Amino acid sequence: MKKQSTLKRALALGMSAAMVGVTLAGCGGGSASSAAESTAASSTETASSASTEAEATTDNDKPFAGTTLTWYTTLNGNVSDNFANLGDTPWAKYVEEQTGITIEFQHPTQGSEAEEFAVMLASGEYPDIIEYTWTKYSGGAGAAINDGVIISLDDYMKDAPNLSALMEENPEIAKMIKTSSGSYYCFPFLRGLETPNKTEFSSGFTYRADALKELGFDEVPETIDEWEEVLRAAKAAGYSKPFTTRKEWVKDVWSSAYDNWGSFYVDDGVVKNGLIEDSRKEFIQKMADWYAEGLLDNDWMQADKKSTQTDFVSGNCILGYAPFGQGLGNYTKAMMEADPNFKEEYIQAAAPVTSTKGKNAKFSKMNNIYDQSGTSAAISSQCKNVDAAVWLLDWLYSEEGQICYNYGIEGESYEMKDGVPTYTDVIMNNPNGWSVAQALAAYTRASTSGVGVQSEGYIEQYYAQDNQKKALELSMKTDMGEHMFPPTSVSEENQDRYSEIMSQVNTLADEMEASFICGTTPMTEWDSYQQKLKDAGIEEAIQMMQEAYDTYMAN
């Protein structure tokens, strides 16, 4: 279908370009190069090939003008820095102006999102649209439909020409946003349309390149043994926390050194879970050794975004793991502002740690096109005007909606230069003193998930620093894409049992592995811990996930 082919090229925006970058929510930078030539072409071709319904969206016809819809979503920190409500942003006001629909955004209290979402579910009172990571809903999205929280969209896809065309061109995406029983359930947040692409990578190892040289290391480490040598030298040189990162990332970023992944993954069609593999013990033992030796931040159980930045910028650590935008980018700027002699090249990124020097890491923190790192919009069972909600959400996938999603408002946040949508100083050098991240969050939604498809063109422009561009290149040195479990869930008849099992398994794993690492529980108790995982039913859960995987692949 020609319409979607051009939209696909427009959203890819520079897939083959040499410049690279990453997102905020996976953020990036570089140049937009050929990105926008496809955008210009797509605008023309879309108009000539779209159906009557699709033309209504791109021609700004407003069939539901005057309608008011309520929309539940978390308020991103980069938005809340300057706006009390998403509806106050230029992006939201533009969408309302173009669609004629008034949107009343509802936000949970920051820091209490999970608790307040649960309260909302328990109340039985829902807004018209609910934005949530539906793959994390207990029992999967199918359970959310069965629980009467959201509706199946099967009967409404005929009224969503833009999303339907996207899925026709990309059948794999159509599979991703169906329940295990085959029902459509959301208007998705997508990291591009094909894998691998730049928007799937958002964070990585960040190290002090200047300090590495001062300590006598001429090569950037690739294996955990090489990094251990660096961390020991850094400890001896006075770094109080040689390695630190957010508590939720500590294990995932190092387990690949042992070809281990602490969750479900796929090997040649076989579903596995690294929590009960022999390699897990060796990995946890290494983390325990590092903790005892002081190489791992002894406060890692409390470490968060703020503390990690403080420790890195103040010189407490030589190695961290952070987002490429709000981490690597912000660290660089902060240290250059504090010291005029500090150079961008002094902070660099490293590839995911590998078990075999010279080879890609088997696993790493990589996002799927549609995965658990972004929120997507579903229509609630209590929506007062389902037709209007479907039309609005589908409009966001129109050519105009997607340009706004990634670039904002023409003449304000971006201008067309040689056919390329190019950010203005409102984004890149904001006159109000906003950071690029804050400006993007005000004028676009590409950096904060939501309804739309992230474009590499947005990423390439956002990541302006050379060390950020290099970070993305290095983050792609992984085979994770070959092993990721697809965004599907167990069958409806298994959902309650699966949820029961994994609630016990995840709680037990989090508590026991932290206890092993901190030395509270001796490693001699490992076998007992492994048996507890099996008693909780982890092997049964693996079999359920195997069935889910087989069903997904067969569809």
PyMOL commands that set and color helices and strands:
alter all, ss='L'
color gray80, all
select helices_A, chain A and resi 2-12+35-49+52-58+77-80+86-88+90-99+113-123+134-136+141-146+154-159+161-169+171-176+198-200+209-214+224-236+250-258+274-276+278-293+305-313+324-338+344-346+386-395+399-407+425-428+436-443+446-448+456-462+466-475+480-482+492-517+523-536+538-554
alter helices_A, ss='H'
color red, helices_A
select strands_A, chain A and resi 68-72+102-106+129-132+189-190+203-208+243-245+264-267+270-273+319-323+347-350+376-379+414-417+420-423+452-453
alter strands_A, ss='S'
color yellow, strands_A
deselect
rebuild
show_as cartoon
